[in-house]
Amino acid sequence: MISADFYGDANAKGQRMQNDGGQIVLAPSQKDEIARAGVAQFHGPRYDKTKLAYVDDGLQVLINVFSGRHSSPDNILDCDFFQDKIAVAAAATIPIHCKLIGE
């Protein structure tokens, strides 16, 4: 499973809207499931552009990878993650490396 979370870091005007991590969610999360190594694709999120006035550095994305839990109720993967501006993510394929937990 690959998840993409879209957010911005709250500025002084956005502090009332921020979550516990100091961020404002700008678009719904997206998920994709692939059966083995491959490429997951996410299409540009629909978000309320007026909320950009309440964040610093614009729209950002956090990409996480975890096991789909089809063979075990626990996550069995230890994976890199990606966190940066969405423009950086859109400019190139982002490699995420995974291994089994305990390898």
N, C-alpha and C positions, 0 to 999 in steps of 0.2 A: 504494500500500500504506500502510495506517495500522497502526501497532503501538502497543500499550499495555503498559507494563511496570509491575508493582506491587511496591512495595518500602517499606521504612522506613529511616530513618537510625539506625544502631546506637547504643545508649546504652552506658554503662560495662559493664552486664551482658552485652550482646550483642556485644562486641568480638571474641570468638572465632568468631562466626558470620558476621562481615561479609566482604564481598568487597573487592577492591582500592580501590573507591570509598567505603568506609565504610558500605555499605548492606547490608541483609538482604533477600533476595528473599522476598516473602511469598506470591506466587501466580504461576502460570505466565503467561507473556506471551500476549496475545491479538492476532490480526491480522485485518484486514478489507481486502478489495480492492474498489475502486469504479472504474468505467470513466471517469468524468469528475467534475467538481465535484458534490458532493452531501454526504450525511450518512452517516457511519459510526457504527454503534452497537455498544457493548460492554456485555455484561451483567455484573452484579456478579461479581467473581472469587471462586472458592472458595479460602479460605486457612485456615491453622492459626491460630486466634485466640490460642493460647498464645504464639505468637511475638511478639505485640504487647507483651509484657512486656520484650522486648529492643530495642525501638525507641523513639525520641522522636517525638512528633507523629503517631503512628498511621499508618494506611495511606495511602501516596501513590501517584500515578500519573504516568508520563512518557509522553506521546503524541508520536510521531514520524511524519512522512509522507515517503515516498520513492517514486520511480517503480518500477513493477512489473517493469521490465527486460524487457519483451516486445519492444521495438523496438531496444534497445541494451543491451549488457552493463553499462553504467555508469549510475549515477543521473543523471538529467537535470533533476531538480527541486531548487530551493532553497526550502525551506519553513520557516515558523515551527514552533515546538514548544510544548507545554504541559507544565508540571511544577508540581504542587501537591497538596494533600490531595484524596483521592478525593471527599470531600463537596463540594468546590468544583466539581469536574468534573461531578458528578451533578446539581448544582443548575441548570445551564443548558447550552445548546449552546455548545461551545467553538469559536470561529472559528479556523481555521488557514489562513493565506494562503500561496500558492505562486506561484513564477514559474520559468521555465526558467533554468537556470544560464547566466549570461552576459548575461541581459537587463538 
